[in-house]
Amino acid sequence: MKTQKVSEVLSLFPLTARINAEKQLCIGDCNVVNLAREFGTPLYLFDEFTIRHQCHEFKTEFSKYYPGTQVIYASKAFLNRSLVLLLHEEGLGLDAVSAGEISIMNSVNFPLDKVYFHGNNKTSAELSMALDLRVGHIVADNLQDISTLDKLAGERKIKQDILLRLTPNVDPHTHQYTTTGILDSKFGLPIVTGQAEEAVKQAMTSPNLNLVGLHFHLGSPIFETEPYEIAMEIVLHFAREMKQLYNFHLEKLSIGGGFAVPYTAGTTAMSISGYAANIADKLNSLIAETGLARPELIIEPGRSLVARAGVALYQVGTIKEIPGVRKYVALDGGMNDNIRPALYGARYEALVANKALEDAKEETVTLVGKMCESGDIIIKDISLPQLVPGDIIAVPVCGAYSIPMWNNYNASLKPAIIMLKEGNARLIQRRENYHDLLNLDII
Ligand SMILES: *Cc1c(COP(=O)(O)O)cnc(C)c1O
């Protein structure tokens, strides 16, 4: 395992991250070692500046190349009420994939007309709630969705705007668990089988539905723009055909999320500007080629909006060396707060927040959690300065898809989350306590 320089790893951390004169990690003008002491570990922290910066980049870069692009944050990456309020200030809309997510958004009066409701198995109860709360757009995933929604909307005398989720059969070359746009997927209406056309026909003749657009989401992360370009070509050609056959007008084209971010030193991802330029170029030429009216472009970044802003902090506990085999360093969290390494082999870097030395003598260790599973590994074989109990480990790029998958395995307590801004740390989710573990349990 090659030695990573502190500066290389530091570049994965939030934009405000720096190392102070005492060789300690600081984020948002807060000393991370002090935060670990004050709030305890494991601790998840977010840098407000980085989140706002990403919102701004997506809005300005895409609008520069394709004016009017709408940025809709895929909230399943990380949903928290303080974050919802922040994103509302930044002018973003939100994606929801369950009534639970919608109820969280509604609890802080987020304007639900800016919400897109996705999901491959929305229940009647969820669809009813979405209609009653006047959720702006519902993305129908299958024919059942269309018929249920038409009936429920009719009962309420509502004409509901919908999009159809299509599977254009494009492979974005990600992990099979995060690939969604191929034919053999539980998501969406396949074009090649004729089911997508069937859905357009059904939606266009549903009296209580207003079919305004088409959507696809290919998977995540996608490191190049070619899959988006191929999918847009397929979907725009499909839209032209549907216009001829059923007088369908493509007002909105939603190309999903999936924009990549680097998790490890030495990995690079395309800039937001790069994605925007290539996608807009292709879309503009497809509009010219098909003669379709210019649709509104909708992008749905999840990971790329929050991943880099989030950092996980742990404290080193026991250290076990098996001579000639491996050195295990156990942290006070694990697969209960970040299941991604166990679930799909996600790879991370780390810094020792209390001694981020460029020239320390390093050794290869495996960082494990404290859960009763041998697969409870946070980082296998990482080169770090010699660790001692009490050291604080900071893992970057933990802002997306870790927190929503938190669990209470081994009756572990879910960590606290703080938001950092200009030297202030604000608690946005308190740490669980033992009382919380008993909340739902009935004797
Ligand atoms: C998950 C998801 C996204 C976001 O994907 P990221 O990789 O986090 O950007 C966008 N759209 C839909 C429909 C999704 O399910």
The ligand as a Tripos MOL2 file, in Angstrom:
@<TRIPOS>MOLECULE
LIG
   15    15     1     0     0
SMALL
NO_CHARGES

@<TRIPOS>ATOM
      1 C1        -30.3270    8.0890   -5.9180 C.3       1 LIG1
      2 C2        -30.9460    8.8950   -6.9570 C.ar      1 LIG1
      3 C3        -30.3480   10.0860   -7.3760 C.ar      1 LIG1
      4 C4        -29.0460   10.5940   -6.8250 C.3       1 LIG1
      5 O1        -27.9480    9.8310   -7.1630 O.3       1 LIG1
      6 P1        -26.4920   10.3290   -6.7150 P.3       1 LIG1
      7 O2        -25.5680    9.3180   -7.2150 O.co2     1 LIG1
      8 O3        -26.4840   10.3960   -5.2410 O.co2     1 LIG1
      9 O4        -26.2620   11.6510   -7.3450 O.co2     1 LIG1
     10 C5        -31.0010   10.8310   -8.3260 C.ar      1 LIG1
     11 N1        -32.1780   10.4290   -8.8630 N.ar      1 LIG1
     12 C6        -32.7850    9.2890   -8.4690 C.ar      1 LIG1
     13 C7        -34.0800    8.9140   -9.0630 C.3       1 LIG1
     14 C8        -32.1800    8.4820   -7.5200 C.ar      1 LIG1
     15 O5        -32.7870    7.3540   -7.1480 O.3       1 LIG1
@<TRIPOS>BOND
     1     1     2 1
     2     2     3 ar
     3     2    14 ar
     4     3     4 1
     5     3    10 ar
     6     4     5 1
     7     5     6 1
     8     6     7 2
     9     6     8 1
    10     6     9 1
    11    10    11 ar
    12    11    12 ar
    13    12    13 1
    14    12    14 ar
    15    14    15 1
@<TRIPOS>SUBSTRUCTURE
     1 LIG1         1 GROUP 0 **** ****
